[in-house]
Amino acid sequence: MSMAVVGLLAGMGLGFAAYFGGFGAFLLVAALGALGLLVGRYVDGDLDLGDLFRGRGDTRGDRRR
């Protein structure tokens, strides 16, 4: 099982603890699941955090020069 799946399951498990709060808890489960997925992908090396914060026109770090 990859770290992305583990992170997703961890986020969903934490969100499930808040499930009994109603629709707001449903949104919390989705947000924590997405956060867990991102952390897992980062740990696996499949995600570069610079890609998330760099703008489209920003060419810093572009290796195709």
C-alpha atoms as an extended CHARMM CRD file, in Angstrom:
* protein
*
        65  EXT
         1         1  MET       CA              0.0000000000        0.0000000000        0.0000000000  PROA      1               0.0000000000
         2         2  SER       CA              1.4830000000        3.3380000000       -1.0170000000  PROA      2               0.0000000000
         3         3  MET       CA              1.9290000000        6.2540000000        1.3630000000  PROA      3               0.0000000000
         4         4  ALA       CA             -0.6930000000        8.1940000000       -0.6310000000  PROA      4               0.0000000000
         5         5  VAL       CA             -3.3140000000        5.5770000000        0.2360000000  PROA      5               0.0000000000
         6         6  VAL       CA             -2.1810000000        5.5110000000        3.8560000000  PROA      6               0.0000000000
         7         7  GLY       CA             -2.4400000000        9.2970000000        4.0270000000  PROA      7               0.0000000000
         8         8  LEU       CA             -5.8790000000        9.2220000000        2.4540000000  PROA      8               0.0000000000
         9         9  LEU       CA             -7.0790000000        6.6090000000        4.9420000000  PROA      9               0.0000000000
        10        10  ALA       CA             -5.6040000000        8.5460000000        7.8620000000  PROA      10              0.0000000000
        11        11  GLY       CA             -7.3650000000       11.7390000000        6.7850000000  PROA      11              0.0000000000
        12        12  MET       CA            -10.6520000000        9.9070000000        6.3020000000  PROA      12              0.0000000000
        13        13  GLY       CA            -10.2850000000        8.2380000000        9.6910000000  PROA      13              0.0000000000
        14        14  LEU       CA             -9.7370000000       11.5670000000       11.4110000000  PROA      14              0.0000000000
        15        15  GLY       CA            -12.6990000000       13.0390000000        9.5720000000  PROA      15              0.0000000000
        16        16  PHE       CA            -14.8670000000       10.0380000000       10.4760000000  PROA      16              0.0000000000
        17        17  ALA       CA            -14.3150000000       10.8910000000       14.1280000000  PROA      17              0.0000000000
        18        18  ALA       CA            -16.1360000000       14.1550000000       13.4490000000  PROA      18              0.0000000000
        19        19  TYR       CA            -18.8580000000       12.5060000000       11.3230000000  PROA      19              0.0000000000
        20        20  PHE       CA            -21.5210000000       12.7710000000       13.9740000000  PROA      20              0.0000000000
        21        21  GLY       CA            -21.5840000000       16.5550000000       13.5240000000  PROA      21              0.0000000000
        22        22  GLY       CA            -23.7610000000       16.5610000000       10.3510000000  PROA      22              0.0000000000
        23        23  PHE       CA            -23.0910000000       18.0360000000        6.9070000000  PROA      23              0.0000000000
        24        24  GLY       CA            -20.2300000000       20.1580000000        8.2190000000  PROA      24              0.0000000000
        25        25  ALA       CA            -18.5430000000       16.9420000000        9.2960000000  PROA      25              0.0000000000
        26        26  PHE       CA            -18.9890000000       15.5590000000        5.7720000000  PROA      26              0.0000000000
        27        27  LEU       CA            -17.0670000000       18.5390000000        4.4280000000  PROA      27              0.0000000000
        28        28  LEU       CA            -14.4360000000       18.0270000000        7.1030000000  PROA      28              0.0000000000
        29        29  VAL       CA            -14.0230000000       14.3850000000        6.0470000000  PROA      29              0.0000000000
        30        30  ALA       CA            -13.5120000000       15.4440000000        2.4310000000  PROA      30              0.0000000000
        31        31  ALA       CA            -11.0050000000       18.1630000000        3.3660000000  PROA      31              0.0000000000
        32        32  LEU       CA             -9.0060000000       15.9020000000        5.6820000000  PROA      32              0.0000000000
        33        33  GLY       CA             -9.0230000000       13.1460000000        3.0790000000  PROA      33              0.0000000000
        34        34  ALA       CA             -7.6410000000       15.5230000000        0.4570000000  PROA      34              0.0000000000
        35        35  LEU       CA             -5.0210000000       16.7960000000        2.8990000000  PROA      35              0.0000000000
        36        36  GLY       CA             -4.0280000000       13.2400000000        3.7710000000  PROA      36              0.0000000000
        37        37  LEU       CA             -3.7400000000       12.4080000000        0.0810000000  PROA      37              0.0000000000
        38        38  LEU       CA             -1.4770000000       15.4130000000       -0.5510000000  PROA      38              0.0000000000
        39        39  VAL       CA              0.7620000000       14.5500000000        2.3980000000  PROA      39              0.0000000000
        40        40  GLY       CA              0.9780000000       10.9370000000        1.2770000000  PROA      40              0.0000000000
        41        41  ARG       CA              1.8670000000       11.9150000000       -2.2850000000  PROA      41              0.0000000000
        42        42  TYR       CA              4.5310000000       14.2930000000       -0.9520000000  PROA      42              0.0000000000
        43        43  VAL       CA              6.0560000000       11.5270000000        1.2000000000  PROA      43              0.0000000000
        44        44  ASP       CA              6.0360000000        9.1800000000       -1.8130000000  PROA      44              0.0000000000
        45        45  GLY       CA              7.8820000000       11.8350000000       -3.8380000000  PROA      45              0.0000000000
        46        46  ASP       CA              5.0620000000       12.1600000000       -6.3920000000  PROA      46              0.0000000000
        47        47  LEU       CA              4.2940000000       15.7710000000       -5.4630000000  PROA      47              0.0000000000
        48        48  ASP       CA              6.5570000000       18.8150000000       -5.5480000000  PROA      48              0.0000000000
        49        49  LEU       CA              5.2610000000       21.5300000000       -3.2260000000  PROA      49              0.0000000000
        50        50  GLY       CA              6.8320000000       24.1730000000       -5.4650000000  PROA      50              0.0000000000
        51        51  ASP       CA              4.3400000000       23.1950000000       -8.1770000000  PROA      51              0.0000000000
        52        52  LEU       CA              1.4500000000       24.1160000000       -5.8770000000  PROA      52              0.0000000000
        53        53  PHE       CA              2.7450000000       27.5950000000       -5.0420000000  PROA      53              0.0000000000
        54        54  ARG       CA              4.3870000000       28.6070000000       -8.3260000000  PROA      54              0.0000000000
        55        55  GLY       CA              2.2950000000       30.5960000000      -10.7870000000  PROA      55              0.0000000000
        56        56  ARG       CA              1.7210000000       29.4970000000      -14.3810000000  PROA      56              0.0000000000
        57        57  GLY       CA              3.9780000000       32.1660000000      -15.8530000000  PROA      57              0.0000000000
        58        58  ASP       CA              6.7540000000       31.6170000000      -13.3290000000  PROA      58              0.0000000000
        59        59  THR       CA              9.6800000000       29.8990000000      -15.0480000000  PROA      59              0.0000000000
        60        60  ARG       CA             11.9610000000       29.5680000000      -12.0050000000  PROA      60              0.0000000000
        61        61  GLY       CA             12.9100000000       25.9540000000      -11.5870000000  PROA      61              0.0000000000
        62        62  ASP       CA             11.9720000000       25.1420000000      -15.1700000000  PROA      62              0.0000000000
        63        63  ARG       CA             14.6760000000       22.7980000000      -16.4650000000  PROA      63              0.0000000000
        64        64  ARG       CA             13.7820000000       23.1950000000      -20.1610000000  PROA      64              0.0000000000
        65        65  ARG       CA             15.8250000000       26.3690000000      -20.6730000000  PROA      65              0.0000000000
